[in-house]
Amino acid sequence: MKLLSVNVSMPKEIVVGDKVVVTGIFKTPISGRVQVGTLGLQGDGQADLENHGGIYKAVYTYPAEHYAYWAHELGRNDFSFGQFGENLTVEGWIEDQVHIGDVFRIGSVLLEVTQPRVPCYKLAAKMNLPTFPKLFAKSGRVGFYQRVLSKGALAAGDGIERVKTNEQGVTVREIMDVMYFQRNNVELMKRAIAIPALTPSWRDEFKERLGMALNAPEA
């Protein structure tokens, strides 16, 4: 596993339809070692702090392997690293091989996987394709957010070491599926809420669903 690119941007205004919105999704690669703190990378920022950023979504990672898939699927060849709004473009780090709660070391930074990325209209604007968020979510090629367990620095070219894993846990792909496509999978939700690393808002959602399922009258 390898870190191919480090991408950052500060929020800027763009026009979406008839509205002016502020977004930090237009990430571009930078060179050299980059400091990473509790709330993310130096020189990076998010505009919508309710849905992006914060401790549990401090760093967004996306597998480089998916670039070829989207190039073929969309018939495009204009992609560059940071295309999907990711901070880290990586190689060999795929959603169905990574579990919520897995811990990785890149450079001197320790990162813990917390949840998949949920696409929004700003990604549609970035891709200039209104239907892209639905395609993105359905594909399962969504990347994942991480919490910074240990601050430090990293750079493109660094190797990626898996420090901790739970192979009996819930993968990024599985938890994306149960959130949006297998919404009544009670057993998977039970497994998910038992993971300490899971973003609290996701745990609350699964707890609410489980409560409704357990209290539902029998048919």
Secondary structure, DSSP 8 states (H G I E B T S, - for coil): -EEEEEEE---EEEEETTEEEEE----EEE-S-EEEETTEETT---S-TTTS-SGGGSEEEEETHHHHHHHHHHT-----TTTTS-SEEEES--GGG-BTT-EEEETTEEEEEEEE----HHHHHHHT-TTHHHHHHHHT---EEEEEEE-EEE-TT-BEEEEE--TTS-BHHHHHHHHHT-TT-HHHHHHHHT-TTS-HHHHHHHHHHHHHHHHS---
